[in-house]
Amino acid sequence: MALKIKLVKSLNGRIAKHKATAAALGLRKIGDVTVQPDNAATKGKIAQIGYLLQVTEEQ
């Protein structure tokens, strides 16, 4: 199982740690989409910056 993660809000004005988390997920600008494995590390990143993301499950 994988998670499709899309950046839907801007990173401008966000704290550095949240920008770094988005970069770790491979998201740089609004509309960027990445597919990540559904594991604890990915869910932790999503929990931290979930207010910037749209997450859907992919099969």
Residue pairs with C-beta under 8 A, 6 or more apart in sequence:
1 37
1 38
1 57
1 58
1 59
2 35
2 36
2 37
2 38
2 57
2 58
2 59
3 35
3 36
3 37
3 38
3 42
3 46
3 55
3 56
3 57
3 58
4 33
4 34
4 35
4 55
4 56
4 57
4 58
5 25
5 27
5 33
5 34
5 35
5 36
5 46
5 53
5 54
5 55
6 31
6 32
6 33
6 53
6 54
6 55
6 56
7 22
7 27
7 28
7 29
7 30
7 31
7 32
7 33
7 52
7 53
8 30
8 31
8 52
8 53
8 54
9 30
9 51
9 52
10 30
11 18
11 19
11 22
11 28
11 29
11 52
14 22
14 49
14 52
17 48
18 48
18 49
18 52
21 45
21 48
21 49
22 28
22 49
22 52
24 45
25 34
25 36
25 42
25 45
26 32
26 34
26 36
27 34
27 53
35 58
36 42
38 57
46 53
46 55
